[in-house]
Amino acid sequence: MVHPTAFAVASVAGLLPLPAAVSVPAASLSGLRTGARPLLANQRRFSGCLRSTGAVLIGAVLGASVPGLARAQDTSLGSNLPDLLAYARAQNPELAAMRHEAEAAAQRVQPAGALPDPVLRVELENINNYGNDAGPSLLPSKVGETKYTFMQQFPLWGKRDLRRDVATADAQRANALTSSTWNELAAKLKASYAQYYQAAGNERITMEVIELLSRLQQVAQARYAGGLVAQQDAIRAQLEKTAAQGELITLDSERRQARVRLNALLARELTAPLAEPRSLRTLPEVSVLDASALAQRARSTNPALAAEEARLRGAQSTRDLVRKNRYPDINVGVTPTQMGSRITTWGLMVEVSIPLQQESRRAQESESEAMISAQRSRTEAAANQLLGQLGENLAALDSARRWEALTTTQLMPQSELSFRSALAAYENGKVDFSTLLDAQRQIRKARTDHLKAQVEALVRLAEIERIVGEDL
């Protein structure tokens, strides 16, 4: 004769396999009860029908209009990280502002090395026509004499090249700051997406736990109906289920907060919908995460360091330009003189500035040297700070990777084995209901710890990529 709790126990066993969001080795699921197999087979057939029907509907919509394709792509935003990064690169206003500033800085390079605009000076002499019978006039042909002076300044001693070098360094710094802005934004997006995935995953786990507790409640009620246990077991299951439903409210709030953070980074409406995250990134091989190699890459490819180095080059060119101001510039002018309606004489003019204010120039040179020293120290401090952050994140990533491996290979299989053992023992009256609930909590903790370790590793990876300045 079939035991009154056999069906309920088989139903509980059918809920043990983990969802796709948190995978476990196949061997750890081999001990599930055979009563769950028909249920799983029905679920697979139902899922296959849904996929087939969905494919037909999607094909019909895509065949109807191209705008439908755009809407479908928009509704999928949030399901994977590459789409989020592409959207942010195209839409983020801060990044767009940095691009425009870099373009403006690039346009300043050519004018910085150009000659100054020439000067035209017109001098009207004897405008009252003293000594002749004509009256006063301002017309060049009706005054005593008119001088036209065309004057051009020529900076010598390589000053134009140095000014161009200063402007070039500013343009390089603006480009580096643009890359740094994107680098920071991409790191925030990667971390926020991983946290969004964690919030959604924790919510899924809790919902499955609620369903599992409903099954356990059925088991307890069936045993109570058979006079095998006290009514308290069924009440305990209800209390545990209610507590899990309360946690579900908190988890839903966390998921909505993660969605708001992502929308803010994407420059979208804060309440705009985002698709459910489907998968996480794959961690790079351990050999890629060599501390010495990454430190060298960070020094050469980090855009924030590149901006500081460009600023240092600009300070050095400014220092050299200040030193060149010890030497004079010249102005060359040509002066034709008009009398009546004819040009009668030509003159040539040369002006030379006399650098007499040497004390002022020495102060400017000392200032430029101090600015170079300050910028050199600032660049070194930025490099040291980045390398320190690199070491911290590498250590945290290694810890998260090892914790993920431990939960995958040992903690989750062991917790599942403990739950199956507790369930069988409770069915036979060998353990109380509290032991069964404790085993259920261990399963939940193992799965959430596994998900937390995955997300922590990816958050640390995002920080490492921000420091290095490129994806690994």
GULO-248789 format. One record per residue: z, y, x of N, C-alpha, C, CB in turn; residue in three letters. Coordinates in steps of 0.02 Angstrom, whole numbers, plus 50000, padded with zeros to 5 digits. Last residue first. Glycine has a CB too. Example, Ala and Ser with C-alpha at 12.3 -4.5 7.8 and 13.67 -1.06 7.14 Angstrom:
503544988850642503574994750684503945000250645502864997050704SER 503904971650660503904977550615503904983550660504524977650565ALA 
//
This chain:
489795212051983489855206452029489505200252001490595204952044LEU 489135228751969489335222351939489345216851992488865220551882ASP 489845242452065489285238452040489545231952011488765237152096GLU 490955248352119490405252652099489795248952074490205256852155GLY 492195243752156491625242152198491025246552182491435234652190VAL 492945248852049493105250852118492515249552164493725246952143ILE 492335242651940492375249951943492505252352014492925252651895ARG 492555229451973491865231851973491845239451972491485229151912GLU 493945229251956493655227852022492945230452026493675220252037ILE 494025231751819494305236551866494025235551936495065235951867GLU 493415220051771493125226551755493385231951803493275228551682ALA 494345210651815493665210551843493315217251830493255204851812LEU 495425213751733495485214751806494795214751839495925209351837ARG 494855209751613495075216651621495135218351696495745218051584VAL 494675196151639494085200451630494265207851635493765198951563LEU 496005191651649495555190851706494945195451699495325183451711ALA 496455194751520496755198051578496305197451639497445195051593GLU 495695185651445495595192851437495875196751497495915195351372VAL 496205173251490495495174851494495375182351493495115171451437GLN 497565174751457497365174051527496625175551537497525166951552ALA 497475175151317497735180951353497545180651427498495181251346LYS 497015162251290496595167951274496825174251312496595169351198LEU 498145155051334497495153851363497025159751351497185147351335HIS 499115160051248499175161251320498515160151356499715156651350ASP 498625155051127498645162351137498725164051211499225165451097THR 498775141251153498115144051139498105151651149497905142351067ARG 500155140051173499695137951225499005141051215499635130251227ALA 500665144451051500805148351112500325146451167501525147151135LYS 500205134250965499985141150956500085145351019500355144250897ARG 500885123251019500155123351017499905130551011499895119150957ILE 502195127350998501955126351066501195126351069502235119851095GLN 502295127250860502335133650895502085133050967503055136250894ARG 502245113450838501705117650813501695124450849501765118650737GLN 503465109750893502845107250924502245111350901502745099850906ALA 504315116150803504315118250873503685115850909504935115450909ASP 504035108750688503855115850691503845118450763504345120050648LEU 504565096350727503855096950711503625104150714503705093950642LEU 505925099750739505555097350798504805097950787505745090150814THR 506205102750607506235108050658505865106050721506965109750674SER 506185090750540505625095350530505625100950582505635098250459PHE 506745077450651506795081950595506205086750593507465085750597ASP 506175060650688506355067450708506405071750646505845070450759VAL 505955048650620506315048450684506515055350710505895044950735LYS 505185046450506505885048250499506285048250562506195043750451GLY 503855044450518504265038450519505015039950514504125034550582ASN 503415057450520503175052950466503605046750461502435050950479GLU 503975061750638504235064450575504025060050516503985071650565TYR 503175054650729503895053250726504205055950661504255056350786ALA 501935060450706502025053350692502765051550686501695049050748ALA 502255073550745502015072350677502105064950659501275074350670LEU 502595072050879503105074350832502895072950760503225081850841ALA 501345067850929501925063450934502475065450884502205063451006SER 500585079050903500405072650871500995067850872499795069550907ARG 501275088350984501245089350912501075082750876500735094750894PHE 501085083151113501765083751087501755084551011502115089851119SER 499705084451122499995077751123500705077951095499995074951195LEU 499625098351121499325094451066499605087351063498565094151076GLU 500295101251239500575103651176500275099951116500465111151169SER 499425095151332500105092751325500425094951259500525095151384GLN 498235102851316498245095651301498955092851291497895091751356PRO 498805115851354498535114551287498495107051271497845117651280MET 499275113551489499715115951436499445114451367499815123451444LEU 498155107751568498805104551558499175106951495499245105851618GLN 496925114351571496955107351594497615103951577496845107151668THR 497165127151516496605123051494496705115751510495965125451527THR 498285132251582498315131351509497745126851484498275138151474THR 497785132351714498375128351696498405127151621499005131851720LEU 496705141251707496575134251724497165129751704496435133551799ALA 497425152851676496935150251628496785142851642496285154351632GLU 498155154251793498515153051730498045150351677498855159551706TRP 497135156751884497535150651892497915148951827498025151351950ARG 496675169151833496215163351838496615156851843495755164051899ARG 497805177151848497545175651781497075169651781497185181851752ALA 497905177251989498445174551948498195172751878499025179651944SER 496695183552021496825176752045497375173452004497015176852120ASP 496915196051962496375191751938496475184551960495705194251964LEU 497985200852039498085199551967497535195051939498105206151928ALA 497335202052163497915197652156498035195852082498535200852186ALA 496345211452130496155204752153496725199852146495915205052227LEU 497135222352096496745219052044496495212252066496155223452024ASN 497705225552222498125223952164497735220052111498415230352134GLU 496555228452300496995222852317497435220752259497435224752376GLY 496045239652231495645233552237496095227552253495115234352292LEU 497045249052249496915246452181496515240052183496555251752139GLN 496845250852387497485248352362497405245452292498005253752362GLY 495565256052386495675249552418496335246552397495635250252494LEU 495805268252321495355263252291495475256352321494635265352300LEU 496655274452413496885273152345496455267752312496875279552303GLN 495825275652525496435271552528496685269752459496975275252567ASN 494835284352474494655277552496495275273052498494325277852565ALA 495605295752450495265292452394495075285252412494645296352373ALA 495995298752581496505297052531496195293452472496875303352507ALA 494755301952637495135296152663495665293952613495465297852730GLU 494435313352562494005307452561494365301252584493385308652604THR 495475321852600495405319952530494965313652523495115325752489ARG 495215323452736495835320152715495795317752643496435324852724SER 493995330252724494025323852760494655319952741494015325052836ARG 494415341652658493965337052623493955330252658493265339952620GLN 495225347652756495515345852691495075340652655495595352052646ALA 494295349752857494875345352869495175343052803495405348952911SER 493445358752791493185352252815493765347352826492785353152881ILE 494295369452770494015365952712493735359152732493465370252680MET 494535373352902495095370752862494835366952801495565376352840ALA 493265378052934493545372352971494115369152932493795374553041GLU 493185388952846492715383352838492955377152875492015385252863SER 494205397152897494245394552829493785388452820494045400052779GLU 493685400153022494315396253018494395393252948494925400653035SER 492585407652981492485401453018493105397053015492285402853090GLU 493235418452922492805414252881492665407552915492135417952867GLN 493865423753036494275421352980493855416752934494555427252939ALA 492755427553109493195422353136493645419453081493635425253194ARG 492275437753028491885431553035492315425953064491265432753080ARG 493255447453044493125444652977492745438052982492735449652934SER 493075449853180493715447353156493645444153086494245453053153GLU 491795455353187491925448653214492585445753189491925448953290GLN 490855465353130491495463253101491665456053123491475463653023GLN 489585467153182490145470053217490815467453192490125477553211LEU 488105462653181488715459053164489315461553203488625451553177PRO 486915472353112487325472153173487985468653156487445479353203ILE 485275468953055485985469553040486385468553105486215464552985SER 483835478153078484235472753106484965474053087484145472153184VAL 482225482253022482935483353016483305477153042483145484752942GLU 480705490053053481095484053067481835486053063480925481053138VAL 479165496252992479885496952996480205490253010480165499952931MET 477715505853011478015499153016478755500053028477685494953074LEU 476505515652918477095514952960477355507852959477635519852937GLY 475005525052904475365518652896475965518552943474895512652910TRP 474205538752815474545535752873474875529152853475065540752903THR 473445541052696473285544452759473585541152820473525551752756THR 472685536652555473185534252602473005537052670473225526352603ILE 472305549152431472115544952488472735542752526471635548752534ARG 472525558752337472285552252312472115547452367471685553252268SER 473855566452409473335567252360473155560452331472715570752390GLY 474365555052522474325562252511473725563452465474255566252579MET 475395541452555474855544152514474925551752511474865541052442GLN 475755529252675475915535952650475305538952615476145540652708THR 476435512652689475845517152683476055523852651475275513752641PRO 477455503252777477505509452739476845513252741478065513852767THR 478275487752785477635491252796477635497352749477015486552782VAL 479695479752861479385483652808478735486952830479865488852784GLY 480875467152883480235469852906479915473552848479765464252934VAL 482495463752933482075465952877481455469152907482455470952830ASN 483455450453001483005456153009482655457452943482495454953066ILE 485155445753043484535444753007484095450953017484675443452930ASP 486125441453192485865446053140485255443253104485685452753170PRO 487455429553207486815432253230486495436253174486345426653254TYR 488545424553144488665428653203488025432353225488925424253260ARG 488105416053049488155423053029488375427553087488645423752972ASN 488225403453097487585406753108487615414153088487035403253068LYS 489485400053048489405401353120488755405053134489425394753160ARG 489145397752916489595403252933489545404953007490325401552914VAL 488375386252932488065392452908488495398452923487935391952832LEU 489325376952972488785378753018488445385252997488275373053022ASP 490095376652855490395378752918489865380952968490815373052948ARG 489155371352766489415378152755489735380852818489925378152697THR 489025358652819488445363152821488655370352809487925361152769SER 490315353952790490095354352860489485359052866489915347352886GLN 490315354252651490785358452688490575359252761491495355452684ALA 489325344652625489215351552605489685356352642489315352252531GLY 489965333352673489355335652706489205342852688488755331152686ARG 491005332752579491165333752649490545336152687491425327252681LEU 490285330052463490655336352467490845337852539491275336052423ARG 489855317352496489365322652488489695329552492488985321852421ALA 491095310852495490735311352558490185316652554490425304552575GLU 491415311852359491845315152408491485315852475492495311152417GLU 490365304152305490425311252287490865314952337490725311852216ALA 490665291652360490035294952378490055302352361489445291552342ALA 491845288952293491865290152365491235293652388491965283652402LEU 491275287352166491775292652176491855294152250492455290452146ALA 490405276352183490125283052172490635288652181489825283452104PRO 490455264052307490855267252254490605274452244491605267252272ASN 489735258652413489405259252348489815262752295489205252552324THR 490475258152532489765260152535489455261452467489375254852570SER 491755254252500491665260152543490945262652542491865258552614ARG 491495242652427491775248552394491675254852435492525247452380ALA 491045233952526490585236152473490845242352437490475230452422ARG 492225232452598491645235452630491145237952578491305230452677GLN 492995226152499493215232552527492635236152561493795231552576ALA 492305214252481492315219152426492545225952451492775216752370LEU 492565208052604491875209752586491855214952530491505203352564ALA 493975206652595493665210552649492955212752631493665206552714SER 494155198452480494435205152484494095209452537495185204752498ALA 492975189652387493295190252453493515197552463492805188052510ASP 492365185152269492955189552266493335189852332493415187152211LEU 491425175652287491185182552278491765187452283490825183352210VAL 492115163752288491845166152351491605173452346491275161752374SER 492365161352154492925163652196492665166552262493415157852210VAL 491075167552045491365162452089491905165552133490805159152132GLU 491485177851901491095175951960491445170552000490955182052004PRO 491725173051729491995175551792491555173551850492715172951802LEU 490715177951596490895172551641491155175451706490295167751654THR 491285186851449490895186151511491145180251552490935192651553ARG 491445179451285491685183351342491225182251401492405181451359LEU 490735180851119490885177351181491135182251234490255173551207SER 490735188250998490545181151000490775177551062489805180550994ARG 491605199650895491395197650962491285190150966491925199751014PRO 490905205250742491415201150774491175199150844491575194950732GLU 490245222050740490195214750728490765211150765489505212050751ALA 490965236550672490745232850731490745225450715491195234450793LEU 490795251550575490905244250581490635241650648490565240550524PRO 491705266750604491055263250599491165255750611490545266050651ALA 492795274650617492845269150568492185265350561493055271850501THR 492385284150708492945279750726493005273750679493585283550727LEU 490665285750743491215286850696491765281750710490965286450623GLU 490365285150922490195283750852490785285950808490035276150842ARG 490455284851061490295291151027490045289950956489775295251067ALA 490925273751122490205273651105489985280151071490065267851059LEU 492265276351131491885275951193491135276151180492065269651232LEU 492555275550994492655281851030492265281951095493405283051043ALA 492295262050969491875267150937491955273850972492055267750863ASN 493345256251045492645255051062492185260351032492435248051039LEU 494465261050975494365262751045493645261651067494825258551089ARG 494255255050849494245262350855494125264450928494905265350828VAL 494415241550884493765243850859493705251450864493655241550787ARG 495765241550917495265240050969494575242350948495265232450984ALA 496285244250790496385249050844495885247850901497105248650871GLN 495905232550724495615238850702495705244350755495935241050635ARG 496705223350794495975222750797495635229250775495745217050752ARG 497985227850762497765227950831497015227450836498085222350870GLU 497975225250623498045232150647497805232650720498765234550641SER 497925211350627497365215050597497385222350619497395214550520ASP 499165208750684498555207150721497955210750693498445199650722LEU 500015212650579500035216050644499405214850684500645213750683THR 499625203150484499555210350469499545214350534500125212850422ILE 499995191450545499285192650533499155199950517499035188150476LEU 501365191650538501055192750603500315194250595501145186750648GLU 501465188250402501695194750425501395196550493502445194950429GLY 500995175150408500615180050370500825187150388500705178950295GLN 502045169550481501385169850512500935174750475501055162850512ALA 503065170450384503125174150447502455174850482503625170650494ALA 502545161650289502615168650272502685172950335503225169750227THR 502635149550362501975152050340502015159550323501735148150279LYS 504005148350375503595148950435502905151750418503525142050469GLU 504355146950241504605152650280504175153750342505335151550299LEU 503725134750210503525140850175503755147050214503835140950104GLN 504425126050295503705126950305503465133350270503335120850278ALA 505705127150238505595129350306504855130550320505875124350356ARG 505445120950115505615128050116505505130950186506335129250093ILE 505235107850157504695111450124504815118950125504605108950052ALA 506525105350210505935104850252505345108650222505745097450262ASP 507425106250104507425111550154506805111350198508045111150196GLN 507445094950031506995100150009506935105750060507225102949942GLN 507525080950148507825085950104507305091250085508435089150136ALA 506585065550139506865071250174507165075950123506335074850217VAL 506265055150053506355053550124506675059250163505695051850155LEU 505865055449922506585054849936506735053350008506875049449894GLY 504585058049894504755051049903505485049949920504335048149957GLY 504615071649893504505068349829504665060949834503775069249806ALA 504755073850030505315075549986505245072049918505365083049976TYR 503505069950072504085065950093504695067450051504235067250167ARG 502755079850008502625072849993503215068450013501985070450027ALA 503275091150069503365090349997503245083049977502885094849959GLN 502865089150202503575089450187503705088350112503855096150208ALA 501455089450184501785083450211502525083350193501695083250288VAL 501315102450136501125096850093501445090350117500355096050091GLN 501705109350252502095110050191501945104450142501965116850158GLN 500665106050334501325103450349501795103950289501635107050410LEU 499675113450270499625106050271500305102950287499105103850323ARG 500155126150296500055124050226500015116450222499425127250196SER 500085126250433500745126250402500695124350328501065133150410LEU 498695126750447499055120950471499755120450439499115121150548LEU 498455139450397498175133650362498535127350383497425133050375GLU 499135146750494499345147250424499085141250384499105153850393ILE 498355143550605499055141350603499325141550532499485145650649VAL 497195149950570497185142650573497895139850573496805140350637GLU 497665163050580497415160650516497395152950515496725163550501MET 497955163450717498495164050668498275161550599498735171350663THR 496675162350773497175157250787497735157450734497475158250857ILE 496095174250726495825167750705496345162150716495175166150745ARG 496895183550792496875183450719496615176750693496455189250692GLU 496585180850923497265179850900497305179550824497725185350926ASN 495215184950920495405178050933496115176450911495335176451007GLY 495305198750896494975194450847495155187150857494215195350852ALA 496005202251013496295203650948495985199250894496215211050930ALA 495085198051112495755194951109496075196151040496205197851164GLN 494005206451086493925199251079494595195751073493535196351140TYR 494615218451119494365217451051494275210051037493695221251041TYR 494815216151254495405216851211495215216051137495745223551222GLN 493475216051295493895210051306494515210251261494105209451380ALA 493135229151262492805223551228493205217251236492085222551255TYR 493945236251350494055236851277493725231251239493795243651252SER 493395232551474494085230851459494215231151383494565235651495ALA 492085237551459492195230451474492905228351456492055229051548LYS 492345251151436492015247151385492135239751397491255248651385LEU 492925254951557493315255451496493015251251440493365262851473LYS 491835252651642492455248851652492885249051589492845251651712ALA 490915262051592490755254851588491385250651596490245252951642ALA 491585273951625491455272251555491315264851547490865276351529LEU 491585273451765492215273551728492115271551656492525280551732GLU 490195273551787490605268151814491275267751776490735269151889ASN 489815285651733489575279451701490005273551724488835278251718TRP 490475293851825490635294351754490415288051718490305300551723THR 489835290151943490545288751936490755289051862490955293751977SER 488545294951919488645287751926489385285951918488395285351995SER 488905308551918488595305551858488685297951861487835307251854THR 489355309952047489835310851992489555308051927490015318251984LEU 488155308252115488685303352124489215303952069489025304352193ALA 487475319652072487205313052055487745307652062486615311252100ASN 488305329352130488225329152057487945322452035487755334852034ALA 488125326352266488795325552236488745325252160489255331352257ARG 486795329752280487005322752290487685321552260487015321152365GLN 486905343552257486505339352211486695331952218485755340352224ALA 487685347252366487945348352298487565344052247487895355752279ASP 486795344052469487435340452464487745341352395487935342952518ALA 485815353552441485655346452436486295342252430485255344152497THR 486495365352468486275364052400486105356652390485675368452383ALA 486675363652607487255364452563487065362752491487535371652568VAL 485325363152649485765357252658486385357652613485975356752732ASP 484915376052620484615370552583485035364252590483895369252609ARG 485685382752712485805384052641485505378452598485515390752621ARG 485075377652827485775376052813485945377352740486235380052859LEU 483805383152818483875375852816484605373852800483665372752884ASP 484125396652829483815394152768483895386552762483075396052765ARG 484615397652960485065398852904484775396152839485215406252897LYS 483935396553081484025390553040484485391452980484295385153083GLY 483775409253136484245404653167484405398553124484895408253183TRP 483595421653002483395417953062483905412653080483285422653120LEU 482955428252854483535425152886483305420752944483945420852834PRO 482085442052825481955435552857482605433052887481395436152911PHE 481565452552691482095450252735481945443252760482785450352698GLN 480335464852673480505457752666481045456052716479875453252677GLN 479625478852590480115476352637480285469052621480755480652635MET 478545492052578478595484952560479035481652612477885481452557PHE 478535508352527478835503952577478895496852548479535506552600THR 477585522452513477695515852483477955511252539477035512952451TYR 477735539752491477815534152537477955527752498478375535452589LYS 476835554252461477135548352430477145542652481476745546252366THR 476895572152458476775565852496477145560152461477025566552570GLU 476835582552359476665583752428476475577352466477225587152463GLY 475985576852210476565579052247476365579952319477155574152241VAL 474975570752141475085577952129475725580552160475095579252054LYS 474925557152154474355560952179474445568452172473725558852142SER 476125552652092476035551952164475465556152192475925544752182PRO 476935563451976476355559151989476225558752063475725561851952LEU 477875572551947478105565951970477535561151980478605563051920LEU 477925590151987477605584151957477945577951985476835584051972SER 477915608351977478255601851991477915596051955478995602351970PRO 476265616251999476945615751973477265609051992476945616651898GLY 475325623552134475435618352081476165618352060475225611252107ALA 475135632252240475165635152173475305630052118474525638652159ASP 476235628552379475575628852346475675631252274475215621952347ASN 477525628652424477005630952470476315630952440477005626752530GLY 478155614552340478315620852375477755622452425478995620352411TYR 478125604552240477505607452268477635614352299476965608052213ASN 479185597352196479115604052166478515607852193479745608052177ASN 479165585952270478945585352201478885592152166479425580852162ILE 479265582252409479015588852387478745588552316478455591252435ASN 478975564652395479225570452432478875576852408479115569452508GLU 479455549652330479045555552314479355561552349478995556652237LEU 479445533252378479775539652391479285545352377480035539952464GLU 479765516852328479295522452321479685528952330478925522252251VAL 479915500352384480245506852376479715512352376480765508052433ARG 480105483552351479625489152352480015495552338479055488052298LEU 480595468652430480805474952399480245480052405481455477552430VAL 480475450652402480335456952438480535463052397479585457352456PRO 481785438652379481235442552351481115448852392481375444252277ASP 482155427852520482345432552466481725436152439482865437652492PRO 481425411452540481525418352563481765422752505480875421252592LEU 482335396352501481775400852495481945407752524481565401552422ALA 483375387352495483035388252559482455393052558482805381752584GLY 483775388152362484275389452415483945390652482484765383652420ALA 482705384252282482855391452289483335392952346483135394152225PRO 482815369752303482245373652327482395381152332481655372452282GLN 484085366652242483945365152312483385369452339483765357652321VAL 484295368052108484535373452151484365372352225485285374152144ARG 483905356852042483455362552038483685368252083483395364951966GLN 485015348652059484405347052096483915352952096484065340852066ALA 485885354451967486035354952039485425353352081486605350152057ALA 485255350851847485315357951865485455358751940485865361251824ALA 485425336951854484745339751854484755347151873484415338951785GLU 486805336451845486475333951905485765336651910486475326251906ALA 486975341451716487255345151772486935342851838488015344251775GLU 486345331251643486065338051642486335342251700486225341451576HIS 487235320651671486535320151691486215327151694486135315651643ARG 488405325351612488385324451684487665323851710488785318351705MET 488005324951477488165331351508488145330851584488865333651485ALA 487865311051460487275315451453487405322251486487085316251379ALA 489195307251474488715304951523488085309251520488545297551512LEU 489695313351359489955315251425489475313251480490645312151437GLU 489015306751254488875313751269489135316051337489175318151216PRO 488195291251250488825294551267488695301851287489175290751323ASN 486955284951225487245289251174487855293251196487415285251115GLN 486515276451327486025280751293486355286151250485565276551251ALA 487635269651369487225273151419486745278151387486835268151462ARG 488045263851248488445269151278488045273051330489075266251311ALA 487045254051231487135259351180487515265251211487515256651118TYR 487255245951342486615249451334486675255151284486075244551310ALA 488555241351316488425245351376487775249151369488405240751438LEU 488335234151197488795239851197488665244351258489525237451198LEU 487475224151241487245228951192487685235151190487205225751123ASP 488325216951332487735220651356487465225751306487185215751372PRO 489385211251247489515216951291488875220451314489895214651351LEU 489175207451072489135205751143489195212051185488485201851159ASN 489455212550948489485205250956489455203151029488925202050917SER 489255225950944489935223650951489995216250961490325225550891GLY 487925226250834488275229950887489015227950886488195237550878LEU 487285220950727487525216150777487895219550834486945212150805SER 486835231550654487415227950628487685222850677487225224450564THR 485735234950731486305239450728486925235850703486145245450684ASP 484865224450708485125225350775485735229850775484585228350820GLN 484625226550572484945220350594485235220950664484445214450591ALA 483985238750577484625238350544484995232050565484545238550469ARG 482825235050645483275239950675483965239650643482985247050668ALA 482275226250551482475223750617482955228550650481855222650661LEU 481995235050447482495229850436482735226950501482215224350392GLY 480945242350501481615245450495482165240450481481605250550440PRO 479915232550487480195233850552480865237450548479725237850594VAL 479955221050349479865227750376480185228150444480165233050329SER 479835207150318479705212250267479565218950298480295212750220ALA 480175198750418479475199050401479315204550352479245192550373GLY 481545200050416481175202650473480435203150458481285198250533LEU 481825193550293481985200650302481585203550359482735201550315VAL 481385180550317481085184350263481215191850272481365182050196ALA 482195176750425481475177050433481135181250379481185170150434GLY 483435177050360483305181750414482555182450426483655179550479ILE 483265166450269483385173250245483225178350298484105174050222LEU 483105155550357482575157250309482655164450285482585152550249VAL 484335155750426483705156650462483135158750416483525150350500ALA 485235153150322485255159550356484615160950394485845159950402GLY 484905139850292484805145050241484795151950273485345144750188THR 485285133950414484605133550391484445138950340484465126650360SER 486665137050419486225139550471485495139350449486305135450535ARG 487125130350304487185137650309486715140350361487905139550325LEU 486855117150340486515120150281486545127750284486835117650216CYS 487735115950448487015115350459486625118350401486825108050467GLY 488955117250382488755122350430488015122050444489145121550495SER 488935105350307488945111750272488725117350319489655113150245PHE 488955095950409488385096150364488355102750327488415090350313ARG 490205099050467489595099750507488975100150462489515093950556ARG 491085095950361491045102850386490405103950426491655104550430GLN 490885082350352490685086650296490615093950318491185086150238ASN 491435078750475490735077350462490475081750405490625069950445ALA 492765082450456492365085850506491625084750495492555083650576LEU 493135073250355493165080450342492735084250392493895082850346LEU 492965060950419492535062750362492545070150348492755058950300PRO 493975062750525493265062150539492825063650479493115055350565ARG 495315062550495494995069150498494245068650506495285073150555ALA 495745049550503495685052450436495335059150436496355053150404GLY 495945046250632495275044850605495185047750536495155037450603THR 496835058550728496825053050680496125052450649497345054250625ARG 496515061450901496595063650832496515057750784496095069150815LEU 496345058951036496865055251000496955057350928497505055851034GLY 495425067051096495225060251080495725056551037495095056351143SER 495635079451141495575078751068495445071551047495035083251043LEU 495605079451277496255081051246496235080151171496465088051262SER 494295077351312494755071751316495415073051280494885069951388ALA 493685089651306493565085051251494065079251251492855082351254ALA 494705103851347494325097851366494265092951308494655094451426PRO 494495118151239494915113651277494495107651296495555111451236VAL 494185135651202493965128751210494485124851250493285128551246SER 494205147551091494675144951141494525137551149495425146251121VAL 493135149851007493395155451046493855153151101493755160251001ALA 492875138650933492445139950991492725145351035491755141750969ALA 494515131750893493885135050878493495136350942493995141550841PRO 495195115050919495205122250930494535125250912495395123851003LEU 495795102550807495285104850855495275112450858494595102250836PRO 496795101050700496995102050769496435104550815497255095850796LEU 496535097950570496545105050588496675106250661497075108650547LEU 496655084450550495985087250550495965094550569495675086450483GLY 498015082550542497675080650604496975083650607497635073150610ALA 498205086450410498495090450464498135088950529499245089050471VAL 497565075850345497305082550337497575087150392497485085350268SER 498385065150379497695065250403497395072150398497265060250363ALA 499535069150311499555068750383498845068950412499915062450406VAL 499075068050178499285074550203499295074550279499975076350176ALA 498815054150168498265058950160498455065850189498085059650086PHE 500105048750189499555047250236498995052350231499275040150222ALA 501215049750111501065055550153500455054450198501655057350196THR 501345037750041501205043850003501035049750046501795045549961PRO 500425024050115501025028250115500875034750079501265029550188HIS 499615011450025499545017450065500175021650059498925021550044VAL 500004994150043500005000050000500005006250044500625000049952MET 
//
